Amino acid sequence: MRTRFATTLLALLLAVSAWAGETARVRTLHRVALLARVVLRSDTFTLDDLLPRSAPAAMHREAIRIVLGQSPQPAASRILYPQQLEFLLRDHADLLAELSLPKEITIRRFHRAVTKGEIARAIERALGSQGVNAKDSIDAQDLQFSTPVYVTGENPGLEVLRIAPDPLRRETEFTLWTSKEPHNLPFTVTVQRALKLPTLVARRAIPPGEIVSPADFAVEMRATRRDPAAPAVGAAEMAGLEARATLRAGEPVDRDLFKRPVLVKPGALATLIVQGAAFSIKTVVDPLEQGVMGQEIRVRNTETRQVVEARVVGRDRLVKTL
């Protein structure tokens, strides 16, 4: 009797063991195998990026919420090993049990090299902002740069930061940057020609402190360095400015070499015009601050001693509107 019971129990245990083994085998067969090679198009990646498209929709929905890390830089790669994935998924044991992990997963970031055509168009835009039509003078095949620049998008936002003609070497160096992918460092491109740009120059020697007019300047084509981001200065914009230092005839000039002149100074009486809807009163005031054209400064009425703020509109002249 005991022998029969033991035999029955042993048979039952063997059947349960066989069923468990078969269940485990079936479960293993139905695990979702993660991809061994992945190309990413975003800055971070999730478990969903590692799943094949054939994975169940419910698994995709859960996996897309599990961030695994930062994507590698363009032209670089990252290797994930099973131990790393098991650690990253330690809080998702049930999901991990449904996955089959390869020996390693190679992760790359989608990237492409910036083309000469893109660079040529960026240079044309920069030269155009300086008043130069470069479509007939810049050929993409003439561009020279030693290191390829990799980007991850269709429009990296190429901008020209500097234009530097060198007449001695007979070349022009352009410094560019991918503004929409700021992790890239600025890079340089060279054209074997010293391009000339419209340049504002002084027609005559201008001493410091002198107020200039548009007639004091001319525009000449010069091989001078230029920052395309800084707007080109015209002769009309220099009218009424004061020279900070001595300028020689023919010397290139820019806005930084000039300043707005001080029109009102403390210690020099000025005229204040107080304007209202139906009246205008003129009075003499003592400026408490110096001021340039358009600046609001404090002045004191010489009769009432009242202090008010008024706007500078000319040499020793101010206006206050009520």
KOLBAMAR-187343 format. One record per residue: residue number from 1; x, y, z of N, C-alpha, C, O in turn. Coordinates in steps of 0.02 Angstrom, whole numbers. Atoms other than C-alpha are relative to their C-alpha. Example, Ala and Ser with C-alpha at 12.3 -4.5 7.8 and 13.67 -1.06 7.14 Angstrom:
<nodes>
[1 [45 -59 0] [615 -225 390] [45 60 0] [97 59 33]]
[2 [-42 -59 -3] [684 -53 357] [-39 55 37] [-14 110 45]]
</nodes>
This chain:
<nodes>
[1 [42 -60 0] [0 0 0] [43 62 0] [33 109 -39]]
[2 [-46 -56 -3] [139 118 48] [39 7 -65] [51 62 -89]]
[3 [-39 -1 62] [236 69 -107] [-41 30 -57] [-16 69 -97]]
[4 [44 -26 52] [85 106 -218] [-9 76 9] [-9 113 -41]]
[5 [9 -72 -13] [60 278 -134] [62 39 -21] [57 92 -52]]
[6 [-63 -34 17] [244 324 -155] [8 4 -76] [31 54 -103]]
[7 [-6 0 73] [238 272 -337] [-46 52 -31] [-28 87 -79]]
[8 [48 -49 26] [83 378 -366] [24 72 12] [19 114 -32]]
[9 [-25 -66 -17] [159 528 -277] [58 20 -45] [63 77 -67]]
[10 [-58 -14 42] [320 513 -377] [-23 16 -71] [4 61 -103]]
[11 [25 -13 67] [222 505 -539] [-31 70 -4] [-24 106 -54]]
[12 [31 -65 -1] [124 659 -488] [52 56 0] [45 105 -36]]
[13 [-54 -49 -3] [284 755 -446] [34 7 -68] [52 62 -90]]
[14 [-32 -2 65] [360 706 -612] [-44 37 -51] [-19 73 -94]]
[15 [46 -33 46] [204 765 -703] [0 75 12] [-1 114 -36]]
[16 [-2 -71 -16] [205 932 -611] [65 32 -25] [65 87 -52]]
[17 [-64 -25 22] [390 953 -647] [2 7 -76] [27 57 -103]]
[18 [2 -4 73] [363 914 -830] [-43 58 -23] [-26 93 -70]]
[19 [44 -56 18] [218 1037 -837] [33 68 11] [27 113 -30]]
[20 [-36 -63 -15] [323 1173 -754] [54 13 -51] [64 69 -73]]
[21 [-53 -8 50] [466 1140 -873] [-27 21 -67] [1 64 -102]]
[22 [31 -16 64] [351 1145 -1023] [-26 73 1] [-21 109 -49]]
[23 [25 -68 -6] [271 1306 -958] [57 51 -6] [51 101 -40]]
[24 [-57 -45 4] [441 1386 -934] [27 3 -71] [48 55 -95]]
[25 [-25 1 69] [493 1329 -1108] [-45 41 -45] [-21 78 -88]]
[26 [47 -38 40] [336 1401 -1184] [7 75 13] [6 116 -32]]
[27 [-8 -71 -18] [360 1564 -1087] [63 28 -32] [64 85 -55]]
[28 [-63 -22 30] [540 1573 -1148] [-9 11 -75] [17 59 -104]]
[29 [10 -5 72] [485 1544 -1326] [-41 62 -18] [-33 90 -73]]
[30 [44 -57 14] [357 1684 -1313] [28 66 26] [-6 117 22]]
[31 [-31 -63 -20] [477 1813 -1241] [14 43 -61] [28 18 -116]]
[32 [-15 -47 54] [503 1969 -1345] [75 14 -1] [102 38 49]]
[33 [-72 -11 6] [682 1981 -1407] [14 73 -16] [-12 100 -65]]
[34 [-19 -70 13] [755 2156 -1394] [46 3 -61] [81 -45 -77]]
[35 [-42 -10 59] [843 2227 -1547] [73 3 20] [90 31 72]]
[36 [-72 -1 -15] [1031 2203 -1553] [34 64 -26] [88 82 -4]]
[37 [-27 -62 28] [1060 2362 -1656] [-57 51 -5] [-110 36 -32]]
[38 [52 -52 -3] [964 2524 -1633] [30 66 -25] [85 84 -5]]
[39 [-19 -68 22] [976 2693 -1722] [-53 48 27] [-112 41 13]]
[40 [46 -46 -34] [900 2837 -1623] [-2 67 -36] [44 86 -71]]
[41 [8 -66 29] [834 3006 -1678] [-18 52 53] [-40 107 36]]
[42 [16 -47 -54] [809 3089 -1508] [58 3 49] [103 -38 47]]
[43 [-54 -10 -49] [918 3152 -1365] [1 -54 54] [54 -70 81]]
[44 [4 54 -49] [857 3016 -1246] [-34 -60 -32] [-65 -55 -84]]
[45 [33 59 28] [797 2839 -1273] [-37 -38 55] [-17 -35 114]]
[46 [41 39 -46] [667 2728 -1191] [5 -74 -18] [35 -93 -68]]
[47 [1 71 14] [641 2542 -1180] [-38 -14 -65] [-23 -63 -100]]
[48 [38 10 61] [518 2561 -1323] [44 4 -62] [30 -29 -112]]
[49 [-46 -5 57] [663 2609 -1439] [36 -66 -12] [62 -78 -67]]
[50 [-35 64 7] [736 2435 -1407] [-46 -57 -20] [-23 -112 -35]]
[51 [48 52 17] [577 2339 -1444] [-10 -5 -75] [-7 45 -110]]
[52 [18 6 71] [538 2267 -1615] [-71 23 -10] [-111 25 37]]
[53 [67 -23 15] [382 2330 -1701] [-53 -53 14] [-111 -38 28]]
[54 [47 56 -10] [303 2158 -1680] [-19 -10 73] [-62 -52 87]]
[55 [17 8 -71] [299 2175 -1490] [-72 20 12] [-99 62 -24]]
[56 [70 -16 -15] [124 2181 -1413] [-9 75 13] [35 108 41]]
[57 [14 -71 -8] [43 2354 -1412] [3 20 74] [27 75 90]]
[58 [-1 -16 -72] [22 2347 -1222] [72 7 25] [86 49 67]]
[59 [-70 -4 -20] [209 2317 -1203] [31 65 -25] [70 97 11]]
[60 [-26 -64 27] [249 2466 -1316] [-23 58 44] [16 104 58]]
[61 [27 -55 -40] [135 2578 -1212] [36 5 68] [48 60 92]]
[62 [-36 -1 -64] [223 2527 -1051] [73 19 -10] [101 57 30]]
[63 [-72 -10 10] [399 2531 -1124] [17 72 -18] [71 96 -2]]
[64 [-15 -68 22] [384 2706 -1196] [7 47 59] [35 101 53]]
[65 [-4 -42 -60] [370 2775 -1018] [64 -14 40] [76 19 91]]
[66 [-60 19 -37] [533 2693 -962] [62 29 -34] [85 1 -84]]
[67 [-59 -33 29] [680 2810 -999] [62 -37 24] [71 -48 84]]
[68 [-61 38 -17] [846 2717 -1006] [63 42 1] [113 21 31]]
[69 [-61 -41 -1] [971 2858 -1036] [5 48 -57] [-42 57 -96]]
[70 [-14 -48 53] [1049 2985 -1152] [24 -35 -63] [60 -85 -59]]
[71 [-25 27 63] [1078 2948 -1335] [73 19 -9] [94 72 15]]
[72 [-70 -19 13] [1260 2944 -1392] [4 59 -47] [-44 75 -82]]
[73 [-11 -56 46] [1333 3091 -1486] [4 -27 -72] [19 -85 -83]]
[74 [-5 22 70] [1328 3086 -1677] [70 -29 -14] [120 -6 12]]
[75 [-61 35 19] [1460 2970 -1751] [30 -41 57] [84 -69 49]]
[76 [-22 41 -56] [1479 2885 -1580] [-52 -55 11] [-106 -53 -19]]
[77 [46 54 -14] [1397 2726 -1513] [4 -18 74] [51 1 109]]
[78 [3 22 -70] [1348 2651 -1346] [-21 -73 2] [-65 -94 -37]]
[79 [16 71 -7] [1342 2468 -1293] [-36 -11 66] [-13 10 118]]
[80 [37 20 -60] [1212 2402 -1171] [6 -75 8] [-6 -113 -40]]
[81 [-7 71 -14] [1243 2233 -1088] [-60 -22 43] [-92 19 76]]
[82 [58 24 -38] [1111 2120 -1007] [0 23 74] [-53 40 101]]
[83 [-3 -19 -70] [1172 2162 -831] [-23 73 9] [-56 90 58]]
[84 [21 -70 -4] [1147 2348 -865] [-76 7 -9] [-108 45 27]]
[85 [72 -3 11] [972 2321 -933] [-38 -27 60] [-90 1 80]]
[86 [33 28 -59] [925 2212 -785] [0 51 58] [-48 55 96]]
[87 [-3 -51 -52] [982 2352 -669] [-48 57 -15] [-84 81 29]]
[88 [44 -55 19] [889 2486 -767] [-74 -18 6] [-116 25 17]]
[89 [69 23 -2] [731 2379 -766] [-17 -34 67] [-64 -73 70]]
[90 [10 34 -64] [744 2326 -583] [-69 14 30] [-94 -27 70]]
[91 [67 -16 -26] [578 2412 -544] [-55 -24 -46] [-114 -9 -34]]
[92 [50 25 48] [491 2325 -689] [12 -74 -12] [22 -97 -68]]
[93 [-17 71 3] [520 2142 -649] [-47 -39 -46] [-24 -82 -83]]
[94 [47 37 41] [361 2080 -733] [13 11 -74] [9 -36 -114]]
[95 [-15 -14 70] [404 2167 -895] [66 -32 -21] [71 -59 -76]]
[96 [-66 29 15] [585 2109 -886] [-7 -75 -13] [29 -102 -55]]
[97 [9 72 8] [523 1928 -871] [-28 -16 -69] [-22 -74 -92]]
[98 [28 11 67] [438 1948 -1041] [49 16 -55] [32 11 -114]]
[99 [-49 -21 50] [597 2005 -1128] [56 -50 -6] [76 -82 42]]
[100 [-60 39 13] [739 1910 -1207] [56 49 -17] [51 88 -65]]
[101 [-53 -49 7] [902 2006 -1190] [57 -28 -42] [82 -82 -27]]
[102 [-58 23 39] [1038 1991 -1323] [64 9 40] [65 41 92]]
[103 [-64 -6 -35] [1221 1977 -1273] [21 72 7] [53 91 57]]
[104 [-14 -72 -4] [1240 2162 -1311] [-44 36 -50] [-65 8 -101]]
[105 [40 -43 44] [1141 2304 -1389] [42 60 -20] [66 97 23]]
[106 [-39 -57 25] [1232 2430 -1499] [-49 57 -17] [-94 48 -58]]
[107 [44 -57 10] [1150 2602 -1493] [39 55 -36] [92 75 -13]]
[108 [-31 -55 37] [1193 2735 -1621] [-51 56 -9] [-111 45 -7]]
[109 [43 -58 12] [1125 2909 -1652] [-1 13 -75] [52 15 -107]]
[110 [3 -17 71] [1061 2949 -1826] [39 64 -12] [32 112 26]]
[111 [-39 -60 15] [1179 3074 -1904] [17 1 -74] [14 -49 -110]]
[112 [-22 -10 68] [1236 3145 -2068] [51 56 -1] [53 97 45]]
[113 [-50 -53 6] [1377 3256 -2126] [-32 61 -33] [-71 55 -81]]
[114 [22 -62 32] [1340 3438 -2166] [31 4 -70] [90 -8 -78]]
[115 [-24 -1 69] [1355 3460 -2354] [29 68 -18] [15 119 13]]
[116 [-28 -63 25] [1454 3590 -2448] [-54 46 -27] [-49 108 -22]]
[117 [54 -41 25] [1293 3648 -2528] [-34 39 56] [-50 98 47]]
[118 [30 -34 -58] [1218 3689 -2357] [45 57 24] [21 112 39]]
[119 [-47 -51 -23] [1375 3783 -2308] [2 59 -49] [3 117 -28]]
[120 [-1 -53 50] [1377 3879 -2472] [-61 45 6] [-56 106 -1]]
[121 [61 -40 -7] [1197 3934 -2446] [2 44 62] [-21 101 61]]
[122 [-7 -40 -60] [1234 3992 -2269] [46 59 -11] [34 114 14]]
[123 [-47 -54 15] [1382 4093 -2332] [-33 52 -45] [-22 112 -36]]
[124 [35 -47 44] [1275 4169 -2470] [-47 45 39] [-51 105 26]]
[125 [46 -40 -41] [1147 4225 -2341] [39 52 41] [18 110 46]]
[126 [-41 -46 -41] [1283 4302 -2231] [28 56 -43] [27 114 -21]]
[127 [-27 -52 44] [1363 4394 -2377] [-55 45 -25] [-45 105 -34]]
[128 [56 -40 22] [1193 4450 -2436] [-20 51 53] [-40 107 36]]
[129 [16 -48 -53] [1162 4531 -2266] [50 57 3] [36 109 33]]
[130 [-51 -52 2] [1322 4630 -2296] [-1 37 -66] [44 77 -80]]
[131 [7 -36 63] [1264 4691 -2466] [40 -31 -57] [53 4 -106]]
[132 [-39 32 53] [1362 4564 -2570] [-42 -56 -30] [-70 -97 6]]
[133 [33 55 35] [1282 4450 -2701] [52 -53 -14] [93 -45 -59]]
[134 [-53 50 4] [1384 4292 -2681] [-18 -60 -44] [22 -106 -51]]
[135 [21 59 37] [1285 4173 -2792] [46 -14 -60] [56 -72 -79]]
[136 [-44 9 57] [1403 4202 -2937] [74 -6 20] [116 -21 -21]]
[137 [-70 -2 -20] [1561 4210 -2832] [19 -58 48] [78 -71 57]]
[138 [-14 55 -46] [1544 4063 -2708] [-24 -65 -32] [-84 -74 -44]]
[139 [17 66 27] [1550 3887 -2780] [11 -50 56] [63 -50 89]]
[140 [-5 49 -54] [1516 3744 -2659] [63 -42 -6] [92 -63 44]]
[141 [-60 41 10] [1660 3647 -2736] [64 36 21] [116 4 31]]
[142 [-59 -38 -20] [1780 3788 -2688] [11 1 76] [63 22 100]]
[143 [-4 -1 -73] [1745 3766 -2502] [48 -53 25] [48 -110 1]]
[144 [-49 47 -28] [1884 3685 -2402] [-7 -3 76] [-5 48 110]]
[145 [-1 11 -73] [1868 3610 -2227] [22 -71 12] [3 -117 -24]]
[146 [-34 63 -10] [1965 3467 -2153] [-41 -51 39] [-34 -111 27]]
[147 [36 46 -44] [1846 3392 -2024] [-74 0 -17] [-105 54 -18]]
[148 [72 0 13] [1670 3334 -2066] [-40 20 62] [-20 6 118]]
[149 [44 -22 -55] [1531 3409 -1961] [-64 -41 -4] [-99 -41 -54]]
[150 [58 44 -1] [1394 3288 -1909] [-59 33 37] [-50 65 89]]
[151 [61 -27 -30] [1215 3339 -1871] [-53 -55 1] [-45 -106 -33]]
[152 [51 52 -8] [1058 3243 -1823] [-66 19 -33] [-113 -22 -34]]
[153 [62 -22 30] [924 3345 -1912] [9 24 -70] [65 31 -95]]
[154 [-3 -24 69] [879 3407 -2084] [22 73 -3] [56 93 -50]]
[155 [-19 -72 -1] [902 3591 -2036] [37 15 64] [6 28 116]]
[156 [-39 -12 -61] [1045 3616 -1912] [6 74 19] [38 90 69]]
[157 [-4 -71 -15] [1025 3806 -1918] [70 29 -10] [96 63 35]]
[158 [-68 -25 13] [1192 3848 -1999] [1 76 0] [-39 108 -33]]
[159 [-10 -72 -3] [1249 4024 -1957] [74 17 -8] [117 -19 17]]
[160 [-69 -24 8] [1406 4119 -2009] [14 49 57] [-20 100 63]]
[161 [-17 -42 -56] [1486 4194 -1854] [51 54 -18] [51 109 11]]
[162 [-53 -48 17] [1634 4281 -1937] [22 -10 -72] [26 -66 -98]]
[163 [-29 1 67] [1700 4326 -2109] [68 34 5] [72 92 24]]
[164 [-67 -26 -9] [1888 4350 -2113] [41 -6 -64] [75 -56 -74]]
[165 [-43 0 61] [1969 4394 -2282] [73 10 20] [88 48 65]]
[166 [-72 -8 -11] [2158 4378 -2287] [33 15 -67] [46 -31 -106]]
[167 [-29 -18 66] [2233 4476 -2434] [68 -31 -12] [85 -46 -69]]
[168 [-67 28 9] [2408 4407 -2402] [-3 -73 -24] [35 -93 -68]]
[169 [7 70 20] [2353 4225 -2417] [-49 -8 -57] [-57 -63 -85]]
[170 [50 1 53] [2221 4270 -2545] [-54 -52 15] [-71 -94 -27]]
[171 [54 46 -19] [2087 4175 -2451] [-47 35 49] [-30 87 78]]
[172 [49 -25 -49] [1933 4206 -2345] [-21 -57 44] [-41 -110 19]]
[173 [19 51 -48] [1896 4108 -2188] [-68 17 30] [-79 73 54]]
[174 [67 -8 -29] [1716 4085 -2131] [-5 -45 62] [12 -104 59]]
[175 [13 39 -60] [1675 4029 -1955] [-75 -11 5] [-113 37 6]]
[176 [71 18 -1] [1508 3937 -1945] [-17 -39 63] [27 -65 97]]
[177 [24 36 -59] [1402 3858 -1810] [-69 -29 -15] [-109 2 -49]]
[178 [67 31 7] [1252 3739 -1805] [-42 23 59] [-42 -9 111]]
[179 [36 -31 -56] [1138 3848 -1699] [-55 -44 28] [-72 -38 88]]
[180 [53 43 -24] [1000 3717 -1687] [27 -64 32] [-11 -104 60]]
[181 [-33 57 -33] [1125 3586 -1627] [61 27 36] [118 16 14]]
[182 [-54 -38 -32] [1229 3687 -1503] [56 -43 31] [107 -16 52]]
[183 [-54 42 -26] [1329 3536 -1443] [60 -1 -48] [116 -17 -28]]
[184 [-55 -4 48] [1433 3556 -1603] [40 64 11] [11 117 23]]
[185 [-43 -59 -6] [1581 3674 -1590] [1 37 -67] [-10 7 -120]]
[186 [-8 -37 64] [1603 3814 -1719] [55 -31 -42] [103 -58 -15]]
[187 [-51 28 45] [1702 3760 -1871] [15 51 -55] [-24 97 -67]]
[188 [-22 -48 50] [1796 3851 -2009] [0 -31 -70] [15 -90 -79]]
[189 [0 19 71] [1780 3843 -2198] [39 55 -37] [32 114 -22]]
[190 [-42 -47 35] [1901 3925 -2319] [-16 1 -75] [-29 -51 -105]]
[191 [7 -10 73] [1880 3996 -2495] [65 33 -24] [89 80 8]]
[192 [-63 -25 25] [2036 4030 -2598] [-9 66 -38] [6 70 -97]]
[193 [8 -66 28] [1995 4212 -2628] [-12 48 57] [-52 34 102]]
[194 [11 -50 -52] [2005 4368 -2519] [-60 43 -21] [-53 91 -59]]
[195 [60 -36 20] [1826 4428 -2535] [0 71 28] [24 84 83]]
[196 [6 -70 -22] [1793 4615 -2524] [-73 14 19] [-119 -6 -15]]
[197 [66 -16 -26] [1646 4680 -2423] [-9 75 3] [40 112 12]]
[198 [12 -72 -7] [1563 4851 -2421] [21 23 70] [-3 -4 120]]
[199 [-28 -22 -64] [1656 4946 -2284] [-6 75 6] [11 113 -40]]
[200 [6 -71 -13] [1619 5115 -2209] [68 28 22] [97 1 69]]
[201 [-66 -29 -16] [1777 5224 -2204] [-8 75 9] [-55 106 -15]]
[202 [0 -73 -11] [1817 5401 -2148] [28 35 -61] [80 15 -87]]
[203 [-24 -39 58] [1835 5527 -2290] [59 45 19] [100 62 -23]]
[204 [-51 -47 -23] [1948 5637 -2185] [21 -18 70] [-10 -61 102]]
[205 [-21 11 -69] [2043 5640 -2021] [-53 31 47] [-75 88 37]]
[206 [51 -23 -47] [1920 5657 -1876] [30 -1 70] [48 -54 95]]
[207 [-29 -2 -67] [1985 5716 -1706] [-51 -24 52] [-111 -23 39]]
[208 [47 22 -53] [1911 5649 -1542] [-44 57 23] [-21 114 27]]
[209 [46 -50 -24] [1758 5742 -1480] [-37 36 -54] [-83 74 -39]]
[210 [33 -36 54] [1705 5803 -1653] [-66 -34 -17] [-71 -95 -18]]
[211 [66 25 22] [1522 5785 -1704] [3 -10 -75] [22 35 -112]]
[212 [-8 17 71] [1514 5698 -1873] [-67 4 -36] [-121 5 -5]]
[213 [59 0 43] [1392 5702 -2019] [9 -54 -53] [65 -79 -62]]
[214 [-7 51 52] [1355 5577 -2160] [52 18 -53] [81 -27 -83]]
[215 [-49 -20 51] [1468 5679 -2276] [72 -18 20] [117 -16 -22]]
[216 [-68 17 -24] [1618 5626 -2169] [19 -72 -17] [74 -93 -1]]
[217 [-13 71 11] [1604 5445 -2229] [-15 -20 -72] [-53 13 -107]]
[218 [11 29 67] [1609 5341 -2387] [0 -76 7] [27 -103 56]]
[219 [1 74 1] [1579 5157 -2429] [48 -24 -54] [42 -6 -112]]
[220 [-48 30 47] [1723 5061 -2510] [1 -75 9] [-16 -101 62]]
[221 [-6 73 -4] [1748 4878 -2551] [69 -17 29] [120 -3 -2]]
[222 [-63 16 -35] [1880 4815 -2429] [-2 -72 23] [-55 -100 36]]
[223 [-6 67 -29] [1944 4646 -2372] [8 7 76] [64 3 102]]
[224 [-1 -11 -73] [1899 4675 -2189] [-41 -53 35] [-89 -80 7]]
[225 [36 50 -39] [1841 4556 -2053] [-69 27 18] [-79 87 28]]
[226 [67 -22 -14] [1656 4558 -2018] [-38 -52 40] [-29 -112 30]]
[227 [46 43 -37] [1531 4486 -1895] [-68 9 -31] [-100 61 -21]]
[228 [64 -9 33] [1374 4454 -1997] [-59 12 47] [-109 41 28]]
[229 [55 -11 -48] [1268 4456 -1839] [-7 74 18] [-61 97 37]]
[230 [3 -72 -14] [1313 4640 -1815] [-25 36 -62] [3 27 -116]]
[231 [27 -34 59] [1209 4751 -1930] [51 47 -31] [89 81 5]]
[232 [-46 -45 35] [1306 4846 -2062] [-20 72 15] [-80 89 17]]
[233 [12 -70 -18] [1324 5030 -2018] [6 43 -63] [55 38 -99]]
[234 [-1 -46 56] [1281 5162 -2149] [20 70 22] [19 86 82]]
[235 [-22 -69 -15] [1341 5342 -2161] [-55 40 35] [-41 81 78]]
[236 [55 -39 -29] [1167 5408 -2117] [-7 -13 74] [-27 32 112]]
[237 [7 17 -71] [1171 5317 -1950] [52 34 44] [46 35 105]]
[238 [-54 -31 -39] [1329 5410 -1898] [-15 74 15] [21 106 54]]
[239 [15 -72 -7] [1248 5583 -1908] [-11 19 73] [-51 -13 108]]
[240 [9 -26 -67] [1263 5679 -1746] [39 -36 54] [33 -18 113]]
[241 [-39 36 -50] [1380 5556 -1659] [66 36 12] [88 77 -28]]
[242 [-63 -31 -20] [1540 5606 -1571] [57 -51 -2] [49 -106 25]]
[243 [-57 46 6] [1709 5526 -1610] [32 -12 69] [43 36 107]]
[244 [-31 17 -64] [1786 5434 -1462] [76 10 -3] [107 27 48]]
[245 [-73 -5 8] [1965 5439 -1532] [15 28 -70] [-30 38 -111]]
[246 [-20 -27 65] [2064 5506 -1680] [-8 -53 -54] [13 -110 -46]]
[247 [7 44 58] [2019 5429 -1848] [38 29 -58] [35 89 -72]]
[248 [-37 -22 59] [2132 5437 -2000] [-44 -3 -62] [-92 -41 -64]]
[249 [37 2 64] [2069 5471 -2175] [8 -69 -31] [64 -96 -35]]
[250 [-2 66 31] [2024 5306 -2260] [-4 -58 49] [-6 -116 29]]
[251 [2 53 -51] [2016 5211 -2095] [-71 -29 5] [-119 9 9]]
[252 [66 30 -9] [1872 5085 -2080] [-28 19 69] [9 23 118]]
[253 [31 -21 -63] [1748 5137 -1946] [-59 -45 15] [-88 -76 -29]]
[254 [62 34 -20] [1610 5055 -1846] [-32 40 56] [-4 89 80]]
[255 [40 -38 -48] [1481 5111 -1721] [36 8 67] [26 58 101]]
[256 [-33 -2 -65] [1591 5072 -1570] [52 57 5] [72 76 61]]
[257 [-49 -54 -1] [1713 5210 -1620] [-32 68 14] [2 119 19]]
[258 [36 -62 -11] [1578 5340 -1588] [-49 -7 59] [-66 -63 79]]
[259 [49 0 -54] [1459 5388 -1450] [-48 58 -11] [-34 105 -48]]
[260 [47 -56 3] [1308 5497 -1431] [27 57 42] [47 46 99]]
[261 [-30 -56 -37] [1367 5671 -1378] [-44 20 59] [-106 15 57]]
[262 [36 -27 -58] [1320 5742 -1209] [-25 69 -19] [15 113 -34]]
[263 [30 -63 21] [1199 5883 -1248] [-19 44 59] [-26 105 53]]
[264 [18 -38 -60] [1153 5934 -1071] [47 -22 56] [58 -81 68]]
[265 [-49 14 -52] [1277 5949 -927] [-18 38 64] [-45 93 61]]
[266 [10 -37 -64] [1264 5994 -741] [45 62 0] [102 60 -23]]
[267 [-39 -62 -4] [1323 6172 -710] [-11 45 -59] [9 103 -58]]
[268 [15 -41 59] [1264 6233 -881] [-76 6 -5] [-110 -44 -16]]
[269 [72 -9 1] [1089 6308 -879] [-30 -21 -67] [2 -15 -119]]
[270 [34 25 60] [964 6235 -1002] [-71 27 -3] [-97 52 47]]
[271 [69 -22 9] [794 6278 -1072] [-46 -60 2] [-36 -110 -32]]
[272 [49 53 -6] [647 6169 -1022] [-67 26 -27] [-90 80 -8]]
[273 [66 -17 27] [484 6173 -1121] [-50 -50 29] [-46 -110 16]]
[274 [53 41 -30] [334 6107 -1024] [-61 5 -46] [-88 60 -56]]
[275 [55 1 49] [196 6054 -1145] [-61 -35 30] [-55 -87 62]]
[276 [63 30 -20] [14 6020 -1106] [-47 -4 -59] [-27 8 -116]]
[277 [48 7 54] [-144 5992 -1205] [-14 66 -35] [-26 67 -95]]
[278 [16 -65 31] [-172 6178 -1233] [48 55 20] [32 114 16]]
[279 [-47 -52 -20] [-17 6266 -1170] [72 -24 -10] [83 -84 -18]]
[280 [-71 14 4] [173 6273 -1182] [36 54 40] [28 113 27]]
[281 [-35 -47 -43] [283 6352 -1049] [75 -12 -6] [99 -68 -3]]
[282 [-72 4 5] [468 6390 -1069] [30 28 65] [10 81 89]]
[283 [-31 -22 -62] [578 6403 -915] [73 -21 0] [94 -63 -40]]
[284 [-71 15 -5] [761 6396 -864] [10 -50 58] [-18 -42 112]]
[285 [-12 52 -51] [823 6242 -769] [74 -12 7] [114 3 -37]]
[286 [-69 20 -14] [984 6181 -691] [4 -76 -3] [-23 -109 42]]
[287 [-5 73 5] [1024 6001 -750] [37 -30 60] [89 -4 80]]
[288 [-33 35 -55] [1067 5883 -608] [39 -61 -25] [77 -91 12]]
[289 [-36 57 31] [1133 5749 -728] [18 20 -71] [-12 65 -100]]
[290 [-15 -11 71] [1215 5745 -898] [-46 -45 -41] [-67 -98 -17]]
[291 [45 39 41] [1110 5681 -1041] [15 4 -74] [40 54 -98]]
[292 [-8 2 73] [1117 5627 -1223] [-69 4 -31] [-119 5 4]]
[293 [63 -8 35] [983 5643 -1356] [-50 -55 19] [-35 -114 16]]
[294 [54 46 -17] [819 5564 -1300] [1 -27 71] [-45 -62 91]]
[295 [-5 27 -68] [877 5526 -1123] [-42 41 49] [-47 102 43]]
[296 [38 -33 -54] [768 5566 -971] [48 15 57] [81 -31 83]]
[297 [-44 -18 -56] [865 5663 -837] [-39 45 48] [-92 72 32]]
[298 [30 -44 -50] [824 5762 -678] [27 71 -8] [87 81 -17]]
[299 [-19 -71 4] [826 5952 -685] [-36 37 57] [-88 16 81]]
[300 [30 -41 -53] [789 6087 -554] [-19 68 -28] [22 102 -60]]
[301 [23 -66 21] [685 6242 -591] [38 53 40] [40 50 101]]
[302 [-42 -49 -35] [795 6393 -552] [-42 48 43] [-14 81 87]]
[303 [42 -46 -40] [647 6492 -482] [-37 -37 56] [-33 -15 114]]
[304 [39 35 -51] [536 6365 -391] [40 -52 37] [18 -76 90]]
[305 [-44 52 -29] [680 6243 -350] [-32 -70 -5] [-7 -117 27]]
[306 [32 65 9] [563 6101 -401] [41 -44 -46] [66 -21 -98]]
[307 [-38 48 41] [649 5945 -469] [-49 -43 -40] [-95 -73 -11]]
[308 [42 40 44] [568 5858 -618] [45 -40 -47] [105 -27 -52]]
[309 [-36 37 52] [619 5733 -753] [-22 25 -68] [-82 37 -80]]
[310 [15 -25 67] [630 5792 -933] [44 -35 -51] [96 -64 -34]]
[311 [-35 35 54] [687 5723 -1101] [43 48 -40] [21 103 -58]]
[312 [-47 -41 38] [840 5791 -1192] [-20 -1 -73] [-29 -55 -103]]
[313 [20 -4 70] [793 5854 -1366] [50 40 -42] [41 46 -102]]
[314 [-50 -39 37] [944 5960 -1414] [53 28 47] [52 13 107]]
[315 [-53 -31 -40] [1094 6058 -1354] [-32 48 51] [-62 98 33]]
[316 [27 -39 -56] [1042 6128 -1182] [-76 11 -7] [-102 63 13]]
[317 [73 -5 7] [859 6095 -1224] [-33 -65 23] [-10 -120 7]]
[318 [37 57 -26] [734 5980 -1137] [-74 12 -9] [-97 69 -16]]
[319 [72 -4 6] [549 5941 -1150] [-31 -45 53] [-8 -100 65]]
[320 [40 41 -46] [423 5881 -1020] [-72 6 -23] [-99 61 -29]]
[321 [70 1 22] [249 5829 -1077] [-45 -20 59] [-33 -70 92]]
[322 [47 13 -54] [106 5836 -952] [-62 -36 -27] [-108 -52 10]]
</nodes>
